[in-house]
Amino acid sequence: MVQVCVNGGRGSGDGALVPLSPKAMAGSAAEAVAAGASDIHVHPKSPCGEDTLSAKAVAATLDEIRSQVDVPVGVTTGAWAEPDPAARVARVREWSVLPDHASVNWHEPGAEEVAAALLERGVGVEAGIWSGTDGAARFAASPLGPRVLRVLAEVTDPDPETAEDTARELLAALGTAHGRPVLLHGEEGGTWPVLDLAARLGLATRIGLEDTLTLPDGRRATSNAQLVSEALARYGPGYRSGSGSGYRFGAGSGYRSGAGSGPSDRRP
C-alpha cells in the first residue's frame, strides 16, 4: 500500500502547490489516487490555514474528498491541532462525519484516551510511533495495541545519511507491534531513503507533500500525484498499490501480509 499524505501541517508559506481548502485537497487527493495511491491521510484546515479538529472542517474535508475518490480517508489528531487532551477527545466525539481512520501519536499526552474515543466511534486508529520518542515503549504496553488498524513507523530524522539507520532502530524498538500492519515512512531529507528501505522490506509506505516537497533528485515536486508516481516506480513493476493495508510483524518470522479495510460511509 502507498498512502498519500496530502498536506500535513504545511501552510501557504510552503508554496501554492500545498492544498489547504477542502476543494484543493480533494482535487490533489483524486490525482494521487489516479496515480496509484490506495489510501489518503489529510489535515483539515481552519479558514486561516491551520490544522484543526473541528467537526465543521473535518466534515467539509471528508465530504469533498469522498465526492471524488472511493478509497479510505484518514485525518490527523495531532496535539498541535488541539493541545488539551480532554478537548481533543471532545472534538472526536463531536465529529458529524467520520473518517475511515485517524492517526494518533502515541508519545503525546492523552493518546490512549483519543484512541479509545476513536475506537468507540468505529474509526480505525493509525498508531503513530515517532523515532526519538518513547512512543514505541508506550505502544508496547498499551492494551489498545492489538485493536489498532496499523502502526505508522514515523522516522523524524531528516538527514538522508542517517535516516535509514534511524528507521531500522525504530522497527527494532517496535518489535512485533502487537501483530499489526506496519507502514514505514520518513520526512524531509529522510523521506526517500526511508521509502526505499520500506520497499526493500516489503512494507507499506506513504508519500506526499506533508513529508517532502522534493523528488529524489532534489527537484521541486509539482504535485502529490508526481510524488506517488515516483514512489510506486521505486517499488518496481510487480508492486500493486492496492494489495492490502501493509505488512504485519510476525513473531520471529519476518513480515507477513496484512488485510486492508475498504472505504465506507462514515456518517454516524
Secondary structure as UniProt FT lines:
FT   STRAND          2..5
FT   TURN            8..9
FT   HELIX           12..14
FT   TURN            16..17
FT   HELIX           22..35
FT   STRAND          39..42
FT   TURN            47..48
FT   HELIX           55..66
FT   TURN            67..68
FT   STRAND          73..76
FT   TURN            79..81
FT   HELIX           85..94
FT   STRAND          101..105
FT   TURN            106..107
FT   TURN            109..110
FT   HELIX           111..120
FT   TURN            121..122
FT   STRAND          124..130
FT   TURN            131..132
FT   HELIX           135..140
FT   TURN            143..144
FT   HELIX           145..147
FT   STRAND          150..154
FT   TURN            160..162
FT   HELIX           163..174
FT   TURN            175..176
FT   HELIX           177..179
FT   STRAND          181..185
FT   HELIX           188..190
FT   HELIX           191..201
FT   STRAND          204..207
FT   TURN            209..211
FT   TURN            216..217
FT   HELIX           224..235
FT   TURN            237..238
FT   TURN            241..242
FT   STRAND          246..249
FT   STRAND          255..258
//
